[in-house]
Amino acid sequence: KQVYLLFGKNGWIGGKLTEMLKEQGKTFYLADARTQNREAVIAEIEKYNPTHVLNAAGVTGRPNVDWCEDHKAETIRTNVIGCLNMADICNEKGIHHLLYATGCIFEYDDEHVLGGKGFTEEDKPNFHASFYSHTKALVEDLLAHYPTTCTLRVRMPISDDLSHRNFVTKIVKYDRVVNVPNSMTVLTELLPISMIMSERGLTGIYNFCNPGAISHNEVLDLYKKYVDPNYTYTNFTLDEQAQILKAGRSNNTLDHTKLCAALPDVEIKEIHVAMEGVFQRMKINLEKEGIWPDNLPKRS
């Protein structure tokens, strides 16, 4: 019998996983322990005896990753110590450990140019301009040595609502946006696929994104098309953006070959196709919630 134990229940992805586990009728438990508290983690694992651990715990910062620049010890505690704790304990006990990590550990370079080849799972992170990404890059290298861990590189996660954590919600509220193609993760489609990966015991690192790359402008144009036809936006350059941010921001395209090859019987939609579906569902959801059309987000 498969039993799931979820860490990070109070987070955005953790909440979505909880809903999905219920919908799928899985036997699961929500852990209370913080991942950095080794004894508490062991106690919960021994209490529930899971076959699979889902780890959605992590510090991204509020309101954004700039927070991590001034809270480095807190960031290390969860993103490094906590992740290694979970991987180590699960490895000792022979439990599959699925980690929702990040792909924001790369940036375009001379070998990986806009519109060119994407970064693979074998490539070493080259982006350390934010402390958040720095911790994630460091820990990913160490996690590779734990044979029961599957590390999912999530990027710019997208949901079918206007949650404040949704990449769409963030950029809709910005005064100005850059326009750079990026790999992105449509959660509605990929979170169920993560469960398949857990069930099948896949391990190692995976670029956990929809195939392809989509730009900020393309995303906002789809928002205009399906949700708010009156919406307008203004672009600015990466250099101009850097002047208003404490930490750098990652822009990259991740190669999807390994993910698709590991799941040949599972459809993973190309990002533009997936995003069309996102906004079609979003309009329906917002209308049900009374947000569309009169209470859509506005810039502050």
C-alpha positions in Angstrom: 0.0 0.0 0.0 1.3 3.4 -0.9 1.3 6.0 1.8 2.4 9.6 1.2 3.8 12.0 3.8 3.8 15.7 2.7 6.2 18.3 4.2 5.5 21.9 3.5 1.7 21.7 3.9 1.3 25.4 4.5 3.0 26.5 1.3 1.4 27.3 -2.0 2.5 24.1 -3.8 1.9 22.1 -0.6 -1.7 23.3 -0.5 -2.2 22.3 -4.1 -0.6 18.8 -3.4 -3.0 18.4 -0.5 -6.0 19.0 -2.7 -4.7 16.7 -5.4 -4.0 13.9 -3.0 -7.6 14.1 -1.7 -9.0 14.1 -5.2 -6.9 11.1 -6.2 -8.0 9.2 -3.1 -4.5 8.6 -1.9 -3.6 7.6 1.6 -1.6 10.6 2.9 -0.6 12.5 6.0 0.4 16.1 6.5 3.7 16.5 8.4 3.9 19.2 11.1 7.7 19.0 11.5 10.0 21.6 10.0 12.5 19.8 7.7 15.5 21.2 9.5 14.4 19.5 12.8 15.9 16.1 12.2 14.4 14.3 15.3 10.9 15.7 14.6 11.1 14.6 11.0 12.2 11.1 12.0 9.4 10.9 14.6 6.8 11.7 12.0 8.2 9.3 9.4 8.2 6.5 12.0 4.7 7.4 13.1 3.2 7.3 9.6 5.6 4.8 7.9 5.2 6.4 4.4 6.3 4.7 1.2 6.7 8.2 -0.4 7.7 11.6 1.0 6.7 14.7 -0.9 8.8 17.7 0.1 7.3 21.0 -0.8 9.0 22.9 2.0 11.3 25.8 1.1 12.0 29.5 1.7 11.5 31.8 -1.3 11.0 35.0 0.7 8.2 37.6 1.1 7.3 39.4 -0.9 10.0 38.0 -3.2 13.5 36.5 -3.2 15.1 39.8 -2.2 14.0 38.9 1.4 16.6 36.1 1.4 19.5 38.6 0.9 18.8 39.9 4.4 17.8 36.6 6.0 20.6 34.3 5.0 20.7 32.1 8.0 16.9 31.4 7.8 17.2 30.7 4.1 20.1 28.2 4.7 18.1 26.5 7.5 15.3 25.4 5.3 16.8 25.4 1.7 20.0 23.6 2.6 19.9 22.0 6.1 16.2 21.0 5.7 16.6 19.6 2.2 19.7 17.6 3.1 18.0 16.3 6.3 15.0 15.0 4.3 17.2 13.4 1.6 19.4 11.8 4.2 16.6 10.4 6.4 14.7 9.1 3.4 17.8 7.4 2.1 18.6 5.8 5.4 15.0 4.4 5.6 14.7 3.5 1.9 11.8 5.9 1.2 11.3 7.7 -2.1 11.8 11.4 -1.6 10.3 13.8 -4.2 11.6 17.3 -3.8 9.9 20.3 -5.4 13.0 22.4 -6.0 13.8 25.2 -8.5 15.3 25.7 -12.0 16.2 29.3 -11.2 19.8 28.3 -10.9 20.8 29.1 -14.5 21.1 32.1 -16.8 21.6 32.4 -20.5 25.3 32.4 -21.5 27.4 32.1 -24.6 26.6 28.4 -24.9 23.0 28.8 -24.0 21.6 31.8 -25.9 18.1 33.0 -26.4 16.3 30.6 -28.7 19.2 28.1 -28.5 19.7 24.9 -26.7 18.4 24.6 -23.1 20.3 23.6 -20.0 20.2 19.9 -19.2 20.1 18.0 -16.0 23.9 17.4 -16.3 24.7 21.1 -16.6 26.1 22.8 -13.4 24.3 25.8 -12.2 25.8 29.1 -13.4 23.5 31.6 -11.7 24.4 32.8 -8.2 23.2 36.4 -8.3 20.6 35.9 -5.7 21.2 34.2 -2.3 18.0 32.1 -2.8 19.3 30.6 -6.1 22.8 30.2 -4.6 21.5 28.0 -1.8 19.4 26.0 -4.2 22.4 25.5 -6.6 24.6 24.3 -3.7 22.2 21.9 -2.3 21.2 20.4 -5.7 24.8 19.2 -6.2 24.8 17.4 -2.9 21.3 15.9 -3.3 22.5 14.1 -6.4 24.4 11.7 -4.1 21.2 10.5 -2.4 19.8 7.6 -4.5 16.2 7.8 -3.2 15.8 11.5 -4.0 14.1 12.9 -7.1 14.8 16.6 -7.5 12.3 18.6 -9.7 13.5 21.9 -11.1 10.3 24.0 -11.0 10.4 27.3 -12.9 8.1 30.4 -12.6 5.1 28.3 -11.5 1.8 29.1 -13.1 -1.7 28.3 -11.7 -5.2 28.7 -13.0 -6.1 31.5 -10.5 -4.7 34.8 -9.4 -2.9 33.5 -6.3 -0.2 36.0 -5.2 2.4 33.2 -5.7 1.3 32.7 -9.4 3.9 34.1 -11.8 1.1 35.6 -13.9 -0.3 37.6 -10.9 3.1 38.9 -10.1 3.9 40.3 -13.5 0.3 41.6 -14.1 0.9 43.9 -11.1 4.3 45.2 -12.1 4.7 48.7 -13.5 7.1 47.5 -16.1 8.2 44.0 -17.2 11.2 42.6 -19.0 10.5 40.5 -22.0 12.7 37.4 -22.0 11.7 33.8 -23.0 11.8 31.4 -20.1 10.9 27.9 -19.2 7.8 27.7 -17.0 5.9 25.1 -15.0 2.1 24.9 -15.4 1.1 23.4 -12.1 -2.3 22.1 -13.1 -0.7 19.9 -15.7 2.6 19.0 -14.0 1.7 18.4 -10.4 -0.3 15.3 -11.3 2.7 14.2 -13.4 4.9 14.6 -10.3 2.8 12.0 -8.6 3.3 9.6 -11.4 7.1 10.1 -11.0 6.8 9.4 -7.3 4.7 6.3 -7.9 7.2 5.0 -10.4 10.1 5.7 -8.2 12.0 8.0 -10.5 15.2 9.5 -9.0 17.8 12.0 -9.9 17.3 15.5 -11.3 14.6 16.5 -13.7 13.9 19.8 -15.5 10.2 20.0 -14.4 8.8 22.4 -16.9 6.6 22.3 -19.9 8.6 22.0 -23.1 9.7 25.2 -24.8 10.0 28.8 -23.5 7.5 31.7 -23.4 8.2 35.3 -22.9 6.7 37.8 -20.4 5.0 39.6 -23.3 3.5 36.4 -24.7 2.1 35.6 -21.2 0.6 39.0 -20.8 -0.9 39.0 -24.3 -2.7 35.8 -23.4 -3.9 37.4 -20.2 -5.3 40.3 -22.3 -6.9 37.8 -24.8 -8.7 35.7 -22.3 -9.0 37.7 -19.0 -8.6 41.4 -19.3 -8.8 43.0 -22.8 -8.2 46.4 -21.3 -4.9 45.4 -19.7 -1.8 47.3 -20.8 1.9 46.8 -20.0 5.2 48.5 -20.6 8.6 46.9 -21.0 12.0 47.8 -19.7 15.5 46.3 -20.1 17.3 43.8 -17.8 19.7 46.5 -16.9 16.9 48.8 -15.9 15.3 46.0 -13.9 18.6 45.3 -12.1 18.6 48.9 -10.7 15.4 48.3 -8.7 16.1 44.8 -7.3 18.3 43.8 -4.4 19.0 40.4 -6.0 19.4 39.2 -9.5 16.8 37.2 -11.4 17.3 34.1 -13.3 16.3 33.8 -17.0 16.8 30.5 -18.8 15.4 27.7 -20.9 15.6 24.2 -19.6 15.9 21.2 -21.8 12.9 18.9 -21.6 14.3 15.8 -23.2 15.0 13.7 -20.1 11.6 14.4 -18.5 9.7 13.4 -21.7 11.8 10.3 -22.2 11.2 9.2 -18.7 7.5 9.4 -19.2 6.9 8.3 -22.8 3.2 7.4 -22.1 2.4 10.8 -20.5 1.4 13.9 -22.4 3.4 17.0 -21.4 2.1 20.0 -23.4 4.3 22.6 -25.0 4.3 25.8 -22.9 2.3 27.9 -25.4 -0.4 25.3 -25.7 -0.4 24.8 -21.9 -0.7 28.6 -21.3 -3.7 28.9 -23.6 -5.4 26.3 -21.3 -4.3 28.2 -18.2 -6.0 31.4 -19.2 -9.1 29.6 -20.5 -9.5 27.9 -17.1 -8.5 31.1 -15.3 -11.4 33.1 -16.7 -13.9 30.5 -15.7 -12.4 30.2 -12.2 -12.3 34.0 -11.7 -15.9 34.3 -12.8 -17.0 31.7 -10.3 -15.1 33.6 -7.6 -16.6 36.9 -8.5 -13.3 38.4 -9.5 -14.0 38.6 -13.2 -14.7 41.0 -14.8 -14.9 43.8 -12.2 -12.4 42.9 -9.5 -9.3 42.0 -11.5 -5.9 42.9 -9.9 -4.7 46.5 -10.4 -1.2 48.0 -10.1 -0.6 49.6 -6.8 
